[in-house]
Each structure stands twice: as C-alpha cells, then as structure tokens.
Amino acid sequence: MRHIGLVAGAAAAALVAAGAITYAVAEDGGSAPGTPGTESADAGFARDMAVHHQQAVEMSYIVRDRTKDEDVRRLAYDIAQTQANQRGMLLGWLDLWGLPKVTSEPPMTWMDMGGMASAKPADGALMPGMATDAELRKLQGLNGRAAEVFYLRLMTNHHKGGIHMAEGCVRRCTVEVEKRLARGMVEGQQSELRVMADMLRERGSAPGA
C-alpha cells in the first residue's frame, strides 16, 4: 500500500505541475518567436505522445473493470488521470501553436532527425511500447490475477517506450516547458516501473515472464 501511496502522491504533484506549465504556455499565447513548426520535434512529440498516452488511459480503465484488487485499481486510476491530463496539455499546445493534431507523416518521424534512432516496433504496434490490437483484446478477455499480471506487463513495456520518447524530446525539443514536462514523464514513469516490478513479483511474475 505504501508504494501505491507514493505513486499517488507523485501523480498529484505531476497534475499540479502540469497545470502550472499549461498556464505558462497559455500566458505566452503561443506567439513567441520560437513557436515550433509542424515538422519540429516539439510538435511531433506532442502529437505522438498524445496517442501513446491515450492507449495507457484505455488499458488502465480496462483493467479497473477486470479486477477487484485495490492496489492495481488505484495504480491504474493514477496512471489514467495523470496521462489524460498530460495528453490534454500536449493537444492544447498544438492548438496554441496553431499546428495540426495529425499529419501524413508516420509516427516517430521527429525522432529520426539527426540520426536519432526511433526504435520503431516490429510487432505491429504503432509506437515503442504500445500494445497491439490483439493484446488489447486479450486484456479485455481476462479477469482477476491474470488481468492484473497482463496489464502490469503491458504497462511496463508501455512506460519503457514512453520514457524512450520523452528522453528524445528532452534532447530535441526546443520549447522549455515541454522539455520540463518530458523530464517529469521520465521521472514519473521510472518510479511507476519500480512499483509495477514489485507488484509483478508479489504475483509470482516478472515484466518479461
């Protein structure tokens, strides 16, 4: 219970920081000389991470309906709330910058610039760490301990992919508030990875087992 409480506290802090960052960007009005272009890393990260986050929210609400375990339900709720809030910020920035939320470019193109490897998945997933449609269907068909373990494995992979993307933004994005959000994503998801590893061990499993 203690580690879930720590994650809940971190999630609450992230939401407060998110609100402050959104206000700071809105205050600028999106009209600063450094406003990013549609093909920039800033815009690409905002578009791709919004999609990435949406799947985390979806998976978290699926597992909340498939288990009665309070620790898993609380973790799933924290992840869903934090990532839904961050997704709103990312889409809001695109609006402020006057940029499209979707483009004809493939996902992760912004991470290919300058020779940075994008780690494109080879399993049919849209972006690194994202679950496939088949995995989502499987999660929807499980209950109890089986649903908990599969969710924790899927979310572990999802977080690892998200961290990879956020670290790319830290290196390539130019809007400082977005870089700060990306750093916060890395720290928050690394903390949740440790919690999920503990929860998997408690259930006699492991992330890759």
TIROZA-808251 format. One record per residue (C-alpha): residue number from 1; residue in one letter; x, y, z. Coordinates in steps of 0.5 Angstrom, whole numbers, plus 500, padded with zeros to 3 digits. Layout:
<rec nr="NUM" rest="A" X="X" Y="Y" Z="Z"/>
...
***
This chain:
<rec nr="1" rest="M" X="500" Y="500" Z="500"/>
<rec nr="2" rest="R" X="506" Y="505" Z="502"/>
<rec nr="3" rest="H" X="509" Y="504" Z="495"/>
<rec nr="4" rest="I" X="502" Y="506" Z="492"/>
<rec nr="5" rest="G" X="501" Y="512" Z="496"/>
<rec nr="6" rest="L" X="508" Y="514" Z="494"/>
<rec nr="7" rest="V" X="506" Y="514" Z="486"/>
<rec nr="8" rest="A" X="499" Y="517" Z="488"/>
<rec nr="9" rest="G" X="503" Y="523" Z="491"/>
<rec nr="10" rest="A" X="507" Y="523" Z="485"/>
<rec nr="11" rest="A" X="501" Y="523" Z="481"/>
<rec nr="12" rest="A" X="498" Y="529" Z="485"/>
<rec nr="13" rest="A" X="505" Y="533" Z="484"/>
<rec nr="14" rest="A" X="505" Y="532" Z="477"/>
<rec nr="15" rest="L" X="498" Y="535" Z="476"/>
<rec nr="16" rest="V" X="500" Y="541" Z="480"/>
<rec nr="17" rest="A" X="506" Y="542" Z="476"/>
<rec nr="18" rest="A" X="502" Y="540" Z="469"/>
<rec nr="19" rest="G" X="497" Y="546" Z="471"/>
<rec nr="20" rest="A" X="503" Y="551" Z="472"/>
<rec nr="21" rest="I" X="506" Y="549" Z="466"/>
<rec nr="22" rest="T" X="500" Y="550" Z="462"/>
<rec nr="23" rest="Y" X="498" Y="557" Z="465"/>
<rec nr="24" rest="A" X="506" Y="559" Z="463"/>
<rec nr="25" rest="V" X="505" Y="557" Z="456"/>
<rec nr="26" rest="A" X="498" Y="560" Z="455"/>
<rec nr="27" rest="E" X="500" Y="566" Z="458"/>
<rec nr="28" rest="D" X="505" Y="567" Z="453"/>
<rec nr="29" rest="G" X="500" Y="566" Z="448"/>
<rec nr="30" rest="G" X="504" Y="561" Z="443"/>
<rec nr="31" rest="S" X="506" Y="567" Z="439"/>
<rec nr="32" rest="A" X="513" Y="567" Z="442"/>
<rec nr="33" rest="P" X="519" Y="568" Z="436"/>
<rec nr="34" rest="G" X="521" Y="561" Z="438"/>
<rec nr="35" rest="T" X="514" Y="558" Z="437"/>
<rec nr="36" rest="P" X="515" Y="551" Z="433"/>
<rec nr="37" rest="G" X="514" Y="549" Z="426"/>
<rec nr="38" rest="T" X="509" Y="543" Z="425"/>
<rec nr="39" rest="E" X="515" Y="538" Z="423"/>
<rec nr="40" rest="S" X="519" Y="540" Z="429"/>
<rec nr="41" rest="A" X="521" Y="535" Z="435"/>
<rec nr="42" rest="D" X="516" Y="539" Z="439"/>
<rec nr="43" rest="A" X="510" Y="538" Z="435"/>
<rec nr="44" rest="G" X="512" Y="531" Z="433"/>
<rec nr="45" rest="F" X="513" Y="529" Z="441"/>
<rec nr="46" rest="A" X="506" Y="533" Z="443"/>
<rec nr="47" rest="R" X="502" Y="529" Z="437"/>
<rec nr="48" rest="D" X="506" Y="522" Z="438"/>
<rec nr="49" rest="M" X="506" Y="522" Z="446"/>
<rec nr="50" rest="A" X="498" Y="524" Z="446"/>
<rec nr="51" rest="V" X="497" Y="518" Z="442"/>
<rec nr="52" rest="H" X="501" Y="514" Z="447"/>
<rec nr="53" rest="H" X="498" Y="517" Z="453"/>
<rec nr="54" rest="Q" X="491" Y="515" Z="450"/>
<rec nr="55" rest="Q" X="493" Y="508" Z="450"/>
<rec nr="56" rest="A" X="495" Y="508" Z="457"/>
<rec nr="57" rest="V" X="489" Y="511" Z="459"/>
<rec nr="58" rest="E" X="485" Y="506" Z="455"/>
<rec nr="59" rest="M" X="489" Y="500" Z="458"/>
<rec nr="60" rest="S" X="488" Y="503" Z="465"/>
<rec nr="61" rest="Y" X="481" Y="503" Z="465"/>
<rec nr="62" rest="I" X="480" Y="496" Z="462"/>
<rec nr="63" rest="V" X="484" Y="493" Z="468"/>
<rec nr="64" rest="R" X="480" Y="497" Z="473"/>
<rec nr="65" rest="D" X="474" Y="493" Z="470"/>
<rec nr="66" rest="R" X="477" Y="487" Z="470"/>
<rec nr="67" rest="T" X="480" Y="486" Z="478"/>
<rec nr="68" rest="K" X="478" Y="488" Z="485"/>
<rec nr="69" rest="D" X="485" Y="489" Z="487"/>
<rec nr="70" rest="E" X="485" Y="495" Z="490"/>
<rec nr="71" rest="D" X="493" Y="496" Z="489"/>
<rec nr="72" rest="V" X="492" Y="495" Z="482"/>
<rec nr="73" rest="R" X="486" Y="499" Z="481"/>
<rec nr="74" rest="R" X="489" Y="505" Z="485"/>
<rec nr="75" rest="L" X="495" Y="505" Z="480"/>
<rec nr="76" rest="A" X="491" Y="504" Z="474"/>
<rec nr="77" rest="Y" X="487" Y="510" Z="476"/>
<rec nr="78" rest="D" X="493" Y="514" Z="478"/>
<rec nr="79" rest="I" X="496" Y="513" Z="471"/>
<rec nr="80" rest="A" X="490" Y="514" Z="467"/>
<rec nr="81" rest="Q" X="489" Y="521" Z="471"/>
<rec nr="82" rest="T" X="496" Y="523" Z="470"/>
<rec nr="83" rest="Q" X="497" Y="521" Z="463"/>
<rec nr="84" rest="A" X="490" Y="524" Z="461"/>
<rec nr="85" rest="N" X="492" Y="531" Z="464"/>
<rec nr="86" rest="Q" X="499" Y="531" Z="460"/>
<rec nr="87" rest="R" X="495" Y="529" Z="454"/>
<rec nr="88" rest="G" X="491" Y="535" Z="455"/>
<rec nr="89" rest="M" X="497" Y="539" Z="455"/>
<rec nr="90" rest="L" X="500" Y="537" Z="449"/>
<rec nr="91" rest="L" X="494" Y="538" Z="445"/>
<rec nr="92" rest="G" X="493" Y="544" Z="448"/>
<rec nr="93" rest="W" X="500" Y="546" Z="446"/>
<rec nr="94" rest="L" X="499" Y="544" Z="439"/>
<rec nr="95" rest="D" X="493" Y="549" Z="439"/>
<rec nr="96" rest="L" X="496" Y="555" Z="442"/>
<rec nr="97" rest="W" X="502" Y="554" Z="437"/>
<rec nr="98" rest="G" X="497" Y="553" Z="431"/>
<rec nr="99" rest="L" X="499" Y="547" Z="429"/>
<rec nr="100" rest="P" X="495" Y="540" Z="427"/>
<rec nr="101" rest="K" X="494" Y="535" Z="431"/>
<rec nr="102" rest="V" X="495" Y="529" Z="426"/>
<rec nr="103" rest="T" X="500" Y="529" Z="420"/>
<rec nr="104" rest="S" X="501" Y="525" Z="414"/>
<rec nr="105" rest="E" X="508" Y="523" Z="417"/>
<rec nr="106" rest="P" X="509" Y="517" Z="420"/>
<rec nr="107" rest="P" X="509" Y="516" Z="428"/>
<rec nr="108" rest="M" X="516" Y="518" Z="431"/>
<rec nr="109" rest="T" X="519" Y="521" Z="425"/>
<rec nr="110" rest="W" X="521" Y="527" Z="429"/>
<rec nr="111" rest="M" X="526" Y="522" Z="433"/>
<rec nr="112" rest="D" X="529" Y="520" Z="426"/>
<rec nr="113" rest="M" X="532" Y="527" Z="425"/>
<rec nr="114" rest="G" X="539" Y="528" Z="426"/>
<rec nr="115" rest="G" X="541" Y="520" Z="426"/>
<rec nr="116" rest="M" X="537" Y="519" Z="433"/>
<rec nr="117" rest="A" X="534" Y="512" Z="433"/>
<rec nr="118" rest="S" X="527" Y="512" Z="434"/>
<rec nr="119" rest="A" X="526" Y="505" Z="436"/>
<rec nr="120" rest="K" X="520" Y="503" Z="431"/>
<rec nr="121" rest="P" X="517" Y="497" Z="434"/>
<rec nr="122" rest="A" X="517" Y="491" Z="429"/>
<rec nr="123" rest="D" X="511" Y="487" Z="432"/>
<rec nr="124" rest="G" X="505" Y="492" Z="429"/>
<rec nr="125" rest="A" X="505" Y="497" Z="435"/>
<rec nr="126" rest="L" X="504" Y="504" Z="433"/>
<rec nr="127" rest="M" X="510" Y="507" Z="437"/>
<rec nr="128" rest="P" X="515" Y="504" Z="442"/>
<rec nr="129" rest="G" X="512" Y="500" Z="448"/>
<rec nr="130" rest="M" X="505" Y="501" Z="445"/>
<rec nr="131" rest="A" X="500" Y="495" Z="446"/>
<rec nr="132" rest="T" X="498" Y="491" Z="439"/>
<rec nr="133" rest="D" X="490" Y="491" Z="438"/>
<rec nr="134" rest="A" X="491" Y="483" Z="439"/>
<rec nr="135" rest="E" X="494" Y="485" Z="446"/>
<rec nr="136" rest="L" X="488" Y="490" Z="448"/>
<rec nr="137" rest="R" X="483" Y="484" Z="446"/>
<rec nr="138" rest="K" X="487" Y="479" Z="450"/>
<rec nr="139" rest="L" X="487" Y="484" Z="456"/>
<rec nr="140" rest="Q" X="479" Y="485" Z="455"/>
<rec nr="141" rest="G" X="478" Y="478" Z="456"/>
<rec nr="142" rest="L" X="482" Y="477" Z="462"/>
<rec nr="143" rest="N" X="480" Y="477" Z="470"/>
<rec nr="144" rest="G" X="483" Y="478" Z="477"/>
<rec nr="145" rest="R" X="490" Y="476" Z="477"/>
<rec nr="146" rest="A" X="491" Y="474" Z="470"/>
<rec nr="147" rest="A" X="488" Y="481" Z="468"/>
<rec nr="148" rest="E" X="493" Y="484" Z="473"/>
<rec nr="149" rest="V" X="499" Y="481" Z="471"/>
<rec nr="150" rest="F" X="498" Y="482" Z="464"/>
<rec nr="151" rest="Y" X="496" Y="489" Z="465"/>
<rec nr="152" rest="L" X="503" Y="490" Z="469"/>
<rec nr="153" rest="R" X="507" Y="487" Z="464"/>
<rec nr="154" rest="L" X="504" Y="491" Z="458"/>
<rec nr="155" rest="M" X="504" Y="498" Z="462"/>
<rec nr="156" rest="T" X="511" Y="496" Z="464"/>
<rec nr="157" rest="N" X="513" Y="496" Z="456"/>
<rec nr="158" rest="H" X="509" Y="502" Z="455"/>
<rec nr="159" rest="H" X="512" Y="506" Z="460"/>
<rec nr="160" rest="K" X="519" Y="504" Z="457"/>
<rec nr="161" rest="G" X="517" Y="506" Z="450"/>
<rec nr="162" rest="G" X="514" Y="513" Z="453"/>
<rec nr="163" rest="I" X="521" Y="514" Z="457"/>
<rec nr="164" rest="H" X="525" Y="513" Z="451"/>
<rec nr="165" rest="M" X="520" Y="518" Z="447"/>
<rec nr="166" rest="A" X="521" Y="523" Z="453"/>
<rec nr="167" rest="E" X="528" Y="523" Z="453"/>
<rec nr="168" rest="G" X="528" Y="524" Z="446"/>
<rec nr="169" rest="C" X="524" Y="531" Z="447"/>
<rec nr="170" rest="V" X="529" Y="533" Z="453"/>
<rec nr="171" rest="R" X="535" Y="532" Z="447"/>
<rec nr="172" rest="R" X="531" Y="535" Z="441"/>
<rec nr="173" rest="C" X="525" Y="539" Z="443"/>
<rec nr="174" rest="T" X="526" Y="547" Z="444"/>
<rec nr="175" rest="V" X="520" Y="549" Z="448"/>
<rec nr="176" rest="E" X="523" Y="549" Z="455"/>
<rec nr="177" rest="V" X="516" Y="548" Z="459"/>
<rec nr="178" rest="E" X="515" Y="542" Z="454"/>
<rec nr="179" rest="K" X="522" Y="539" Z="456"/>
<rec nr="180" rest="R" X="521" Y="540" Z="463"/>
<rec nr="181" rest="L" X="514" Y="536" Z="462"/>
<rec nr="182" rest="A" X="518" Y="531" Z="458"/>
<rec nr="183" rest="R" X="523" Y="530" Z="464"/>
<rec nr="184" rest="G" X="517" Y="530" Z="469"/>
<rec nr="185" rest="M" X="515" Y="524" Z="465"/>
<rec nr="186" rest="V" X="521" Y="520" Z="465"/>
<rec nr="187" rest="E" X="522" Y="521" Z="473"/>
<rec nr="188" rest="G" X="515" Y="519" Z="474"/>
<rec nr="189" rest="Q" X="514" Y="513" Z="469"/>
<rec nr="190" rest="Q" X="521" Y="511" Z="472"/>
<rec nr="191" rest="S" X="518" Y="511" Z="479"/>
<rec nr="192" rest="E" X="512" Y="507" Z="477"/>
<rec nr="193" rest="L" X="516" Y="502" Z="473"/>
<rec nr="194" rest="R" X="519" Y="500" Z="480"/>
<rec nr="195" rest="V" X="512" Y="500" Z="483"/>
<rec nr="196" rest="M" X="510" Y="495" Z="478"/>
<rec nr="197" rest="A" X="516" Y="491" Z="478"/>
<rec nr="198" rest="D" X="515" Y="490" Z="486"/>
<rec nr="199" rest="M" X="507" Y="488" Z="484"/>
<rec nr="200" rest="L" X="509" Y="483" Z="479"/>
<rec nr="201" rest="R" X="514" Y="480" Z="484"/>
<rec nr="202" rest="E" X="508" Y="480" Z="489"/>
<rec nr="203" rest="R" X="504" Y="476" Z="484"/>
<rec nr="204" rest="G" X="510" Y="471" Z="482"/>
<rec nr="205" rest="S" X="511" Y="474" Z="476"/>
<rec nr="206" rest="A" X="516" Y="479" Z="472"/>
<rec nr="207" rest="P" X="516" Y="484" Z="467"/>
<rec nr="208" rest="G" X="518" Y="479" Z="461"/>
<rec nr="209" rest="A" X="516" Y="473" Z="464"/>
***
